[in-house]
């Protein structure tokens, strides 16, 4: 996960924004990629106001292990929550 300053025009409130890079080569099935994105967006919505006003990019760096979508969602949520918690402190 990386972050960059928010360069917004004057008059607009700065807030945390999210970008996702979930490559097909790391998650071959569309249902897997969509599930990962949904979980990350939901975690971000819960933490958005606690995060500094920057642009955050979440990128998948390695292949997703074959598992059920339910267990994958739990793993993704736990990891993303840990990252956002660390950033919010």
C-alpha positions as CSV (number, residue, x, y, z in Angstrom):
1,X,0.0,0.0,0.0
2,X,1.4,3.4,-0.9
3,X,0.2,7.0,-0.3
4,X,0.7,10.3,-2.0
5,X,-0.4,13.8,-1.1
6,X,-3.8,14.9,-2.4
7,X,-3.4,17.8,-4.9
8,X,-6.9,19.2,-5.1
9,X,-7.9,22.6,-6.5
10,X,-8.5,25.4,-4.0
11,X,-12.0,25.3,-2.4
12,X,-12.3,21.5,-2.3
13,X,-11.9,19.7,1.0
14,X,-9.0,17.2,1.1
15,X,-10.0,13.7,2.1
16,X,-8.6,10.2,1.8
17,X,-9.0,8.6,-1.6
18,X,-8.5,5.0,-2.7
19,X,-7.1,3.4,-5.8
20,X,-7.0,-0.4,-6.5
21,X,-4.7,-2.4,-8.7
22,X,-5.8,-6.0,-8.7
23,X,-4.1,-7.6,-11.7
24,X,-5.5,-10.5,-13.6
25,X,-2.2,-12.4,-13.5
26,X,-2.4,-12.5,-9.7
27,X,-6.1,-13.3,-9.4
28,X,-7.2,-15.1,-12.5
29,X,-11.0,-15.3,-11.9
30,X,-13.1,-12.1,-12.1
31,X,-15.1,-13.2,-9.1
32,X,-12.0,-13.3,-7.0
33,X,-10.8,-9.9,-8.2
34,X,-14.2,-8.4,-7.6
35,X,-14.5,-9.9,-4.1
36,X,-11.1,-8.5,-3.2
37,X,-12.0,-5.1,-4.4
38,X,-15.4,-5.1,-2.6
39,X,-13.7,-6.0,0.7
40,X,-11.0,-3.4,0.4
41,X,-13.5,-0.7,-0.5
42,X,-15.7,-1.6,2.5
43,X,-12.7,-1.5,4.9
44,X,-11.7,1.9,3.4
45,X,-15.2,3.3,3.9
46,X,-15.1,2.4,7.6
47,X,-11.7,4.1,8.1
48,X,-11.8,6.9,5.6
49,X,-12.4,9.7,8.1
50,X,-9.6,8.5,10.4
51,X,-7.0,8.4,7.7
52,X,-4.8,11.4,6.7
53,X,-6.1,13.2,3.5
54,X,-3.9,11.4,1.0
55,X,-4.3,9.2,-2.0
56,X,-4.0,5.5,-1.1
57,X,-3.2,2.8,-3.6
58,X,-3.7,-0.9,-2.7
59,X,-1.9,-3.3,-5.1
60,X,-1.9,-7.0,-5.2
61,X,1.7,-8.2,-5.4
62,X,1.5,-12.0,-5.5
63,X,-0.8,-14.8,-6.6
64,X,-3.9,-15.5,-4.6
65,X,-3.8,-19.0,-3.1
66,X,-6.7,-21.3,-4.1
67,X,-9.3,-21.0,-1.4
68,X,-13.0,-20.3,-0.9
69,X,-14.2,-16.8,-1.4
70,X,-15.4,-16.7,2.2
71,X,-12.0,-17.4,3.6
72,X,-10.3,-15.1,1.1
73,X,-12.6,-12.3,2.1
74,X,-11.7,-12.8,5.8
75,X,-7.9,-12.9,5.0
76,X,-8.1,-9.7,2.8
77,X,-10.2,-7.8,5.4
78,X,-7.8,-8.7,8.2
79,X,-4.8,-7.6,6.3
80,X,-6.4,-4.4,5.0
81,X,-7.7,-3.5,8.4
82,X,-4.2,-3.9,9.8
83,X,-2.7,-1.6,7.2
84,X,-5.4,1.1,7.6
85,X,-5.0,0.9,11.4
86,X,-1.3,1.4,11.2
87,X,-1.8,4.4,8.9
88,X,-4.5,5.9,11.1
89,X,-2.2,6.0,14.1
